[in-house]
Amino acid sequence: PVRTMDDLRREAQPQGGAGTGTFVSPTPNPFAGGQPAPQQGGNFTTAGGYTPVVDQATMGGVGSDSVFIDCCGETVPVNQLSIWQAPIAMCCPCCIGDPCSSNRREWYLAQMQTFIGIITIVQVIFFIIEVALSGWVGVLDVPSDVLAQMGGKVAPLIAAGEYWRLVTPIMLHAGIFHLLVNCFVQCMFGIQLEREWKAPRIATIYLVAGIYGNVLSVLFAPQALSIGCSGAIFGLFGAQVAYITGMWRLLGDLQKKMLMLSFSLSFLFIGLFSFSVGVDMSAHLGGFLAGMVMGMGYFAHQWPEGHWWNLYGAVVAFSTVGLTIFLSVIYMWHNTDLGYSDSY
């Protein structure tokens, strides 16, 4: 069985120390209650994306006995994970240990109050409405006319001025499996990032990347009816790539190895998912690019001091994303190449 940091902390209490063995106690589990311990080093990270926090950068190259993974509310030392558990901890951290422990029940409740948790609930509500409009057949495959009625990406209607259709597809899904896959990925990946980057930043990246993905879908796949939040999810992944790029020079060898494992699994998933039949590659690519550029803007301060990107990166990044969306919207207006006609 996996011994969590809460177990280790309880074992350390009789000696009055902050930890036992050869490792240094990290910041306590933020969802397990109690007061944070003094920062004594430690090397705390998150599963479902393995994004290093500031404390990791300052530690440099540390041993595996000092690296901890937050597996959905349970803090687990990496050296307790088997060769099979390590990739599972990256993709489905709730599968490590008891999925219904007291810490995790508190963690699940806390996640429902995050931006990612709230927007996931909203997407589930939208799907229930889709099914109500289409009947039980819509559980597995929502009819196209219902998706169009609910606000799916329809290029001719967007060219006619219904620009709200660049936003509403983020809330819609084509069936129960489409919904479950997207919700699982964004919760496992996005919630961990939100803990580190905070809700306003995550919400901005998520929504702008989703819109940007739909913009590219209109321009490069105008014939397709597109729905789903995949572009927004890809935006979060792109932002993480930008974040890691800025942090890379500060990380130790073990952190880099863990990151390479995480990215390999992520790219494998992305490759399998993006090239499936019926997937809108334009939306995925647009979301990823927008997220990466915005991430480079948000984390421009991580670049070396005095570097031009450290000084001007935020302005360049946000201006690039905003200007390209603005010019694209102007290009769409009554554009017959997108299927617009006077009948609209």
Secondary structure, DSSP 4 states (H G I P E B T S, - for coil): -PPPHHHHHHHHGGGT-S--TTSPP-SPPTTS-SPPPP-----EEETTT----HHHHHH-S--GGG-EEEETTEEEEGGGS-TTHHHHHHH-GGGSS-TT-HHHHHHHHHHTTSHHHHHHHHHHHHHHHHHHHH-GGGGT---HHHHHHHT-B-HHHHHTT-GGGGTGGGG--SSHHHHHHHHHHHHHHHHHHHHHH-HHHHHHHHHHHHHHHHHHHHHH-TTS-B--SHHHHHHHHHHHHHHHHHHGGG--HHHHHHHHHHHHHHHHHHHHHHTSTT--HHHHHHHHHHHHHHHHHHTGGGSPTT-HHHHHHHHHHHHHHHHHHHHHHHHHTT-GGGT--TT-
